[in-house]
């Protein structure tokens, strides 16, 4: 799961993880966070997700972080937005209105970069990482995000032996193990989604559940 792996996926347009619509679960569950309009939302490993534009359209300031420059540039092109480009520390930064995407390594993000964040939307970051990196990633978010920050976390649960990730299986017990020490964790929904994911059936899965959690960083 080194940088070259994801750069290669984008170069080959091997991006089956990208949804061509706003995630229905985002529409359903985002209001549960009760964030005020204008709040800043971190979207890690954001790709060119349409969820970014939806969040901005709902009145939130969006701070995406994405390793692939191709993904970032494609997002702004497809959204027909002209981005102001600058350099902030190790990140090449693209800005347009309520949207900002920092192109670079999520682990280079510091507390000062996210001090204004009141929300996090993680649909495809945690489940994109193998176990050791998941631990590092969750610990990193816990270390840099401010107290009271809320997170909508989307995970997939299936029999890992039936399919190699990514996306990786992350069950409720692992979510608790990764986050419960620093965050209050509440499961919002568990939904069987194999019937609507034929690519996953083709890869050998017999069960696929999508789980939604609301997390709140302890004070």
C-alpha positions in Angstrom: 0.0 0.0 0.0 2.9 2.4 -0.7 2.3 5.6 -2.6 3.2 3.9 -5.9 0.3 1.5 -5.6 -2.3 4.2 -5.5 -0.5 6.3 -8.1 -0.6 3.3 -10.4 -4.3 2.7 -9.8 -5.1 6.2 -10.9 -2.7 6.1 -13.8 -4.5 3.0 -15.1 -7.9 4.4 -14.2 -8.3 1.3 -12.0 -10.7 3.2 -9.7 -13.5 0.8 -9.0 -13.8 2.4 -5.5 -15.0 5.7 -7.1 -18.8 6.2 -7.0 -20.4 8.0 -9.9 -23.0 9.4 -7.6 -23.1 11.0 -4.1 -23.0 8.3 -1.5 -26.6 7.7 -0.4 -25.3 6.9 3.2 -23.8 10.4 3.3 -27.1 12.0 2.5 -28.8 9.8 5.2 -26.4 10.1 8.0 -24.5 13.4 7.7 -27.4 15.3 9.4 -26.8 13.1 12.5 -23.6 15.1 13.2 -25.6 18.3 13.5 -22.7 20.5 12.3 -23.3 24.1 11.7 -23.1 25.5 8.1 -19.7 26.8 7.5 -18.0 24.2 9.6 -14.8 22.7 8.1 -14.9 19.0 7.2 -11.8 16.9 6.6 -12.2 14.3 3.8 -9.1 12.0 3.9 -8.0 10.0 0.8 -10.8 11.9 -1.0 -10.0 10.9 -4.6 -12.3 12.8 -7.0 -15.4 11.9 -4.9 -18.7 13.6 -5.8 -19.2 13.7 -2.0 -16.8 16.6 -1.8 -19.0 18.8 -4.0 -22.2 17.7 -2.1 -20.7 18.7 1.2 -19.6 22.1 -0.2 -23.1 22.5 -1.7 -24.6 21.9 1.7 -22.6 24.9 3.0 -19.6 23.2 4.6 -15.9 24.1 4.0 -14.3 21.0 2.6 -10.6 20.1 3.2 -9.8 17.1 1.1 -6.4 15.2 1.2 -5.4 13.1 -1.7 -2.1 11.5 -2.8 -2.8 11.4 -6.5 -2.4 14.7 -8.4 -4.3 13.2 -11.3 -7.3 12.5 -9.0 -7.3 16.1 -7.7 -7.0 17.7 -11.2 -9.7 15.4 -12.6 -12.0 16.4 -9.8 -11.8 20.1 -10.5 -12.0 19.5 -14.3 -15.1 17.3 -13.9 -16.7 19.8 -11.6 -15.8 22.6 -14.1 -14.1 24.6 -11.4 -10.9 26.6 -11.8 -8.7 26.1 -8.9 -6.1 28.5 -7.3 -3.0 26.5 -6.8 -0.4 27.1 -4.2 2.2 25.3 -2.0 1.6 24.9 1.7 4.4 23.0 3.4 4.6 19.5 1.7 1.2 19.9 0.0 0.2 21.2 -3.4 -3.0 23.0 -2.6 -6.0 23.4 -4.9 -8.7 25.9 -3.8 -12.1 26.9 -5.3 -14.7 28.5 -3.2 -15.7 26.2 -0.3 -13.4 23.4 -1.6 -9.8 22.9 -0.8 -7.8 19.7 -1.7 -4.3 19.2 -0.5 -2.3 16.9 -2.7 0.1 14.8 -0.6 0.5 12.3 2.1 -2.2 12.2 4.8 0.5 11.5 7.4 2.2 14.8 6.6 -1.0 16.6 7.9 -0.4 18.3 11.2 -2.6 19.7 14.0 -2.3 23.2 12.7 -3.7 22.1 9.3 -6.9 20.7 10.9 -7.3 23.0 13.9 -10.5 24.4 12.4 -12.0 21.0 11.5 -15.3 20.2 13.2 -16.1 17.2 11.1 -14.5 14.3 9.2 -16.1 12.2 6.5 -14.2 8.9 5.9 -15.9 6.7 3.3 -12.9 5.2 1.6 -9.8 5.9 3.7 -9.7 3.5 6.6 -10.9 0.6 4.5 -8.2 1.4 1.8 -5.4 0.6 4.3 -4.0 -2.8 5.4 -4.0 -3.5 9.2 -0.7 -1.9 10.3 -1.5 1.3 8.3 -5.0 1.4 9.7 -3.6 1.6 13.2 -1.2 4.3 12.2 -3.9 6.2 10.4 -6.4 6.1 13.2 -3.7 7.1 15.7 -2.7 10.0 13.5 -6.2 11.4 13.2 -6.7 11.0 16.9 -3.5 12.9 17.5 -4.1 15.9 15.2 -7.9 16.5 15.3 -9.3 18.9 17.9 -11.5 17.9 20.9 -15.2 17.7 20.0 -14.6 16.9 16.3 -17.1 14.5 14.9 -16.7 11.9 12.2 -18.9 9.9 9.9 -17.0 6.7 9.3 -18.1 4.2 6.6 -16.6 0.7 6.6 -17.2 -2.6 4.9 -17.5 -5.9 6.7 -17.0 -9.3 4.9 -15.0 -12.5 5.3 -11.5 -11.2 4.6 -10.3 -14.7 3.5 -12.7 -14.6 0.6 -11.1 -11.5 -1.0 -7.9 -9.6 -0.9 -8.2 -5.9 -0.2 -8.5 -3.1 -0.9 -11.1 -2.4 0.2 -10.4 -4.3 3.4 -12.9 -5.7 5.9 -13.1 -3.6 9.0 -15.7 -4.9 11.5 -17.2 -3.1 14.4 -14.8 -4.7 16.9 -11.8 -3.2 15.0 -13.5 0.2 14.8 -13.8 0.1 18.6 -10.2 -1.1 19.0 -8.9 1.7 16.8 -11.0 4.6 18.1 -12.8 3.9 21.4 -9.9 5.2 23.6 -10.0 8.7 22.0 -13.5 8.9 20.5 -17.1 8.1 21.5 -18.3 5.6 18.9 -21.9 5.0 17.9 -23.0 2.6 15.1 -25.7 4.2 13.1 -26.5 1.5 10.5 -25.4 -1.9 9.2 -26.7 -2.6 5.7 -26.2 -5.7 3.4 -25.0 -4.4 0.0 -23.7 -7.4 -1.9 -26.7 -7.4 -4.2 -25.8 -3.9 -5.5 -22.0 -4.7 -5.8 -21.6 -7.2 -8.6 -17.8 -6.6 -8.7 -17.5 -7.8 -5.2 -19.5 -11.0 -5.9 -17.2 -11.6 -8.9 -14.2 -11.3 -6.5 -15.7 -14.2 -4.4 -17.7 -12.5 -1.6 -20.7 -14.2 -0.2 -21.6 -11.4 2.3 -20.9 -7.7 2.2 -22.2 -5.2 4.8 -21.7 -1.5 4.8 -21.5 0.0 8.3 -21.9 3.6 9.3 -20.5 5.0 12.6 -20.7 8.4 14.2 -17.5 9.2 16.2 -16.9 12.2 18.5 -13.4 13.1 19.7 -13.2 13.2 23.5 -12.5 16.6 25.2 
